[in-house]
Amino acid sequence: MDELIVETPEAGESTEQIEIRLATVAEVTNDGLRLQFDGSDAATEKVYKCNASCIFLVGDRVKVTKHSGTYLVDYVIGGPGEEGHGIPPGGSTGQVLGKQSASDYAVMWLTPHYVPSGGTTGQVLGKSSGTDYDIMWLTPHYIPSGGSNGQVLAKSTSADYSVAWTDVHSIPSGGTTGQVLAKSSNTNYAVSWADVHGLPSGGGAGQVLAKSSATNYAVSWVDVSASKLKSGTYEVTLSTTVLTPSSNAIALGSSTKPWGDLYAQGNVSLGANYKSVSIGALSSTLSFFGHTAASRQTVSSTATVATLITALKAYGLIA
């Protein structure tokens, strides 16, 4: 194949002989190919045009045809399907050619992973299993529109993915140790930190809470006594039937605020221990043993016994 090949024109063709030669590609450039013709020791400096529909690589054996005083590279000569040229062997129905590596012309048969059929507007592709390339059309569950600063996503119904923007009723900032949350108005979720006005510590059995000053919430434990009772109607229940006086006894009423009716069941001892007893005023009436009260009786120093008896009967002292 190293010899010069000369074809004789057919009848009607130009009488110019067609010169065909063989060469090896020495360099592939953007403008064409540098060739080393068979029988030559070096590649040409000249770049020759080539068949643009073919792929040429350095080292390829090519058929060259002389035309109009120059050579044109027609095609590569070699066995069909040689590596680097044409479609690689193998492959199966539906496969496509894809890159095998970054090297030029390095291709292989690949199984394409197509988008599955079906689906509706707005759906997206998602995994249907852990198998490679196993995907399906899925309806995305997006974040709903709207909402304002501080709101959070919360379930709006029990349906799957049913959510809406909702206000967070969080604990207000501030507050001090011991304070509690209390309503600040009748508005829903309106709360603020407030002091707890609880029971004061201490106190003894039977004591009650009473104001210790005019300051709000100022109370203390005190004993119940008559001095704590104010104007009004009160009912005092004693735990025993005995009133134990102090060293100054028990005073019922005063000269300006006398005691009212006195009801006694049992003995009444007045003026014991040599204490004086004063009953009524000069204009008062007096009686004993349920007798009608009578005014003060006047008896002279020379009165008879009968006059004294009459005076005593007036008070009911004798019958």
GULO-299517 format. One record per residue (C-alpha): x, y, z; residue in three letters. Coordinates in Angstrom, 3 decimals. Example, Ala and Ser with C-alpha at 12.3 -4.5 7.8 and 13.67 -1.06 7.14 Angstrom:
# GULO-299517
     east    north       up   r
   12.300   -4.500    7.800 Ala
   13.670   -1.060    7.140 Ser
This chain:
# GULO-299517
     east    north       up   r
    0.000    0.000    0.000 Met
    3.034    2.235   -0.115 Asp
    3.037    2.592   -3.857 Glu
    1.476    5.393   -5.801 Leu
   -2.037    4.639   -6.946 Ile
   -3.161    6.176  -10.215 Val
   -6.684    5.753  -11.481 Glu
   -7.535    6.014  -15.188 Thr
  -10.557    8.188  -15.877 Pro
  -13.682    6.556  -17.173 Glu
  -15.061    7.561  -20.543 Ala
  -16.295   11.117  -20.518 Gly
  -14.148   12.091  -17.479 Glu
  -11.276   14.567  -17.613 Ser
   -8.136   13.215  -19.109 Thr
   -6.256   14.392  -15.932 Glu
   -5.184   11.370  -13.932 Gln
   -6.481   11.036  -10.319 Ile
   -3.568   10.556   -7.887 Glu
   -4.342    8.663   -4.666 Ile
   -1.830    8.325   -1.833 Arg
   -1.688    6.984    1.720 Leu
   -0.367    8.927    4.687 Ala
   -0.306    8.994    8.503 Thr
   -1.778   11.890   10.510 Val
    1.083   13.679   12.280 Ala
   -0.924   16.538   13.819 Glu
   -4.564   17.626   14.045 Val
   -5.008   21.401   13.907 Thr
   -7.973   23.741   13.682 Asn
   -7.225   24.289    9.984 Asp
   -6.636   20.659    8.920 Gly
   -4.071   17.879    9.185 Leu
   -0.266   17.696    8.935 Arg
    0.634   14.449    7.169 Leu
    3.558   12.120    6.871 Gln
    3.185   10.533    3.454 Phe
    4.162    6.931    3.047 Asp
    7.812    6.710    2.027 Gly
    8.668   10.088    3.661 Ser
   10.874   10.428    6.748 Asp
    9.147   13.523    8.157 Ala
    5.770   15.172    8.360 Ala
    4.862   17.984    6.050 Thr
    4.856   21.583    7.200 Glu
    1.803   22.176    5.126 Lys
   -1.656   21.615    6.620 Val
   -4.096   19.789    4.376 Tyr
   -7.853   20.084    4.340 Lys
   -9.815   16.974    5.328 Cys
  -13.293   15.447    5.237 Asn
  -15.087   17.496    7.954 Ala
  -17.595   14.703    8.596 Ser
  -14.886   12.326    9.810 Cys
  -12.964   12.153   13.084 Ile
   -9.190   12.119   12.660 Phe
   -6.626   11.269   15.337 Leu
   -2.840   11.489   15.375 Val
   -1.476    8.189   14.050 Gly
   -4.461    7.408   11.832 Asp
   -3.733    5.921    8.410 Arg
   -5.682    8.024    5.881 Val
   -6.483    7.990    2.148 Lys
   -5.322   11.186    0.424 Val
   -6.451   12.343   -3.047 Thr
   -4.650   14.955   -5.113 Lys
   -6.937   17.701   -6.353 His
   -6.135   21.010   -8.078 Ser
   -2.477   20.845   -7.176 Gly
   -2.948   19.905   -3.489 Thr
   -4.045   16.922   -1.445 Tyr
   -7.346   16.345    0.335 Leu
   -7.678   13.825    3.183 Val
  -10.697   11.636    2.439 Asp
  -11.094    9.219    5.370 Tyr
   -9.397    6.913    7.839 Val
   -8.286    3.502    6.668 Ile
   -8.518    0.577    9.097 Gly
  -10.746   -2.139   10.521 Gly
  -14.426   -1.222   11.191 Pro
  -15.252   -0.089   14.735 Gly
  -11.657    0.521   15.793 Glu
  -11.397    2.321   19.187 Glu
  -11.633    6.051   18.807 Gly
  -13.676    5.989   15.612 His
  -17.353    5.471   15.027 Gly
  -19.926    3.897   17.349 Ile
  -18.621    1.450   19.958 Pro
  -19.912   -2.128   19.809 Pro
  -22.508   -3.530   22.222 Gly
  -25.359   -1.606   23.789 Gly
  -28.991   -2.579   24.269 Ser
  -32.376   -1.249   23.195 Thr
  -32.975    2.244   24.552 Gly
  -29.361    2.939   25.539 Gln
  -27.584    6.085   24.400 Val
  -23.973    7.130   23.816 Leu
  -22.389    8.967   26.725 Gly
  -18.928    9.999   27.894 Lys
  -16.834    7.226   29.417 Gln
  -14.065    9.605   30.505 Ser
  -12.766   13.112   29.812 Ala
  -10.612   11.795   26.961 Ser
  -11.577   12.841   23.445 Asp
  -13.929   10.401   21.732 Tyr
  -14.155    8.202   24.872 Ala
  -17.799    7.139   24.720 Val
  -19.836    4.158   25.880 Met
  -23.390    2.877   25.826 Trp
  -25.411    4.151   28.828 Leu
  -28.915    3.512   30.087 Thr
  -30.709    6.870   30.269 Pro
  -32.735    7.659   33.388 His
  -35.739    9.402   31.975 Tyr
  -38.372   11.523   33.670 Val
  -41.309    9.184   34.447 Pro
  -44.591    9.701   32.651 Ser
  -47.684   11.187   34.297 Gly
  -47.643   13.821   36.999 Gly
  -49.791   16.923   37.416 Thr
  -49.129   20.656   37.417 Thr
  -46.954   21.696   40.343 Gly
  -45.725   18.190   41.215 Gln
  -42.007   17.482   41.646 Val
  -39.783   14.442   41.209 Leu
  -38.959   12.561   44.399 Gly
  -37.549    9.210   45.450 Lys
  -40.045    6.334   45.511 Ser
  -37.530    3.851   47.026 Ser
  -33.856    3.538   47.914 Gly
  -33.052    2.093   44.483 Thr
  -30.881    4.272   42.251 Asp
  -32.885    6.359   39.803 Tyr
  -36.197    5.130   41.294 Asp
  -38.249    8.323   41.224 Ile
  -41.878    9.327   40.933 Met
  -44.044   12.411   40.727 Trp
  -44.918   13.814   44.176 Leu
  -47.100   16.670   45.370 Thr
  -44.887   19.075   47.370 Pro
  -46.202   20.384   50.680 His
  -45.128   23.996   50.565 Tyr
  -45.012   26.616   53.313 Ile
  -48.293   28.568   53.112 Pro
  -48.198   32.183   52.017 Ser
  -48.846   35.122   54.326 Gly
  -47.915   35.209   57.996 Gly
  -46.305   38.007   59.982 Ser
  -43.219   38.517   62.139 Asn
  -43.046   36.104   65.056 Gly
  -45.756   33.740   63.799 Gln
  -45.144   29.991   63.564 Val
  -46.561   27.118   61.527 Leu
  -49.199   25.114   63.410 Ala
  -51.721   22.437   62.477 Lys
  -54.953   23.980   61.187 Ser
  -56.821   20.655   60.923 Thr
  -56.031   16.992   61.559 Ser
  -55.481   16.432   57.807 Ala
  -51.914   15.620   56.732 Asp
  -49.864   18.705   55.819 Tyr
  -52.678   21.046   56.911 Ser
  -50.828   23.975   58.489 Val
  -51.329   27.724   58.853 Ala
  -49.451   30.696   60.257 Trp
  -50.383   31.212   63.910 Thr
  -49.468   33.701   66.616 Asp
  -47.272   32.436   69.435 Val
  -48.617   33.394   72.849 His
  -45.286   33.407   74.584 Ser
  -44.258   34.406   78.080 Ile
  -43.607   38.179   78.280 Pro
  -40.096   39.380   79.025 Ser
  -39.075   40.963   82.307 Gly
  -40.408   40.031   85.721 Gly
  -38.594   39.522   89.006 Thr
  -38.072   36.634   91.387 Thr
  -41.336   35.420   92.913 Gly
  -43.638   37.185   90.455 Gln
  -46.363   35.287   88.592 Val
  -48.214   35.738   85.287 Leu
  -51.573   37.465   85.732 Ala
  -54.183   38.900   83.369 Lys
  -53.415   42.502   82.450 Ser
  -56.760   42.987   80.645 Ser
  -59.755   40.979   79.422 Asn
  -58.131   40.586   75.995 Thr
  -57.180   37.017   75.137 Asn
  -53.571   36.164   76.038 Tyr
  -53.054   39.606   77.686 Ala
  -50.784   38.779   80.621 Val
  -47.985   40.481   82.510 Ser
  -45.688   39.778   85.429 Trp
  -47.286   40.674   88.760 Ala
  -46.384   40.424   92.429 Asp
  -48.030   37.695   94.480 Val
  -49.729   39.122   97.578 His
  -49.751   35.924   99.558 Gly
  -50.246   35.226  103.252 Leu
  -47.549   36.644  105.516 Pro
  -45.397   34.173  107.389 Ser
  -45.784   33.510  111.129 Gly
  -49.032   33.821  113.044 Gly
  -50.459   31.660  115.816 Gly
  -53.559   29.521  116.349 Ala
  -56.749   31.628  116.348 Gly
  -55.119   34.747  114.923 Gln
  -56.578   36.556  111.930 Val
  -55.246   38.767  109.136 Leu
  -55.664   42.500  109.697 Ala
  -54.325   45.633  108.057 Lys
  -50.966   46.648  109.490 Ser
  -50.902   49.987  107.628 Ser
  -52.782   51.897  104.922 Ala
  -50.354   50.581  102.247 Thr
  -51.882   48.208   99.712 Asn
  -51.536   44.559  100.717 Tyr
  -49.997   45.477  104.118 Ala
  -51.432   42.846  106.501 Val
  -50.218   40.905  109.517 Ser
  -51.423   38.220  111.914 Trp
  -53.211   39.664  115.003 Val
  -55.223   38.373  117.929 Asp
  -58.997   38.841  117.865 Val
  -60.032   41.345  120.557 Ser
  -62.864   43.764  121.296 Ala
  -60.643   46.627  120.203 Ser
  -60.601   45.118  116.694 Lys
  -64.428   45.294  116.438 Leu
  -65.808   48.388  114.734 Lys
  -69.296   49.881  114.466 Ser
  -71.894   47.435  113.278 Gly
  -73.424   44.162  114.320 Thr
  -71.051   41.398  115.363 Tyr
  -71.566   38.022  116.917 Glu
  -68.752   36.813  119.119 Val
  -68.679   33.136  120.006 Thr
  -66.561   32.276  123.044 Leu
  -64.709   29.010  123.190 Ser
  -65.596   28.700  126.924 Thr
  -68.330   30.077  129.243 Thr
  -65.780   31.934  131.354 Val
  -64.464   35.429  130.701 Leu
  -61.190   35.802  132.525 Thr
  -60.548   39.460  133.340 Pro
  -57.193   41.108  133.671 Ser
  -56.112   42.755  136.911 Ser
  -58.393   45.686  136.045 Asn
  -61.494   43.470  135.658 Ala
  -63.856   43.712  132.674 Ile
  -65.609   46.994  131.913 Ala
  -68.979   46.817  130.186 Leu
  -69.746   50.210  128.706 Gly
  -68.692   53.627  130.014 Ser
  -70.243   56.779  131.421 Ser
  -70.787   58.146  127.907 Thr
  -71.586   54.807  126.263 Lys
  -73.542   52.735  128.785 Pro
  -74.155   49.033  128.382 Trp
  -77.627   48.026  127.209 Gly
  -79.814   45.247  128.470 Asp
  -78.174   42.577  130.591 Leu
  -79.647   39.129  130.740 Tyr
  -78.235   36.770  133.346 Ala
  -79.045   33.187  134.159 Gln
  -77.691   32.229  137.545 Gly
  -76.255   34.242  140.404 Asn
  -75.119   37.815  139.814 Val
  -72.622   39.164  142.311 Ser
  -72.194   42.933  142.331 Leu
  -69.636   44.829  144.334 Gly
  -67.731   41.769  145.517 Ala
  -64.468   42.286  147.339 Asn
  -65.813   45.514  148.922 Tyr
  -66.344   47.258  145.607 Lys
  -69.019   49.933  145.463 Ser
  -72.108   49.355  143.364 Val
  -74.050   52.213  141.731 Ser
  -77.387   51.314  140.177 Ile
  -79.186   53.928  138.112 Gly
  -79.127   57.696  138.229 Ala
  -81.186   60.088  140.402 Leu
  -84.062   60.030  137.882 Ser
  -83.893   56.287  137.154 Ser
  -86.414   53.681  138.272 Thr
  -85.480   50.464  140.020 Leu
  -87.108   47.121  140.738 Ser
  -86.242   43.620  141.894 Phe
  -87.695   40.168  141.301 Phe
  -89.519   41.270  138.151 Gly
  -91.507   43.976  139.926 His
  -92.519   47.075  138.008 Thr
  -89.743   49.589  138.360 Ala
  -90.445   52.490  140.678 Ala
  -88.884   55.880  141.164 Ser
  -86.714   56.711  144.080 Arg
  -88.642   56.573  147.364 Gln
  -88.317   59.406  149.889 Thr
  -88.432   58.404  153.579 Val
  -87.785   60.834  156.427 Ser
  -85.631   59.992  159.374 Ser
  -88.746   59.918  161.621 Thr
  -90.733   57.684  159.315 Ala
  -92.695   54.871  160.800 Thr
  -92.086   51.211  160.106 Val
  -95.161   51.143  157.945 Ala
  -93.685   53.891  155.706 Thr
  -90.441   51.896  155.288 Leu
  -92.410   48.753  154.436 Ile
  -94.308   50.689  151.750 Thr
  -91.061   51.937  150.214 Ala
  -89.546   48.444  150.080 Leu
  -92.713   47.068  148.457 Lys
  -92.418   49.760  145.756 Ala
  -89.155   48.119  144.572 Tyr
  -90.484   44.604  144.992 Gly
  -88.072   43.759  147.770 Leu
  -90.940   42.488  149.977 Ile
  -94.365   41.316  149.127 Ala
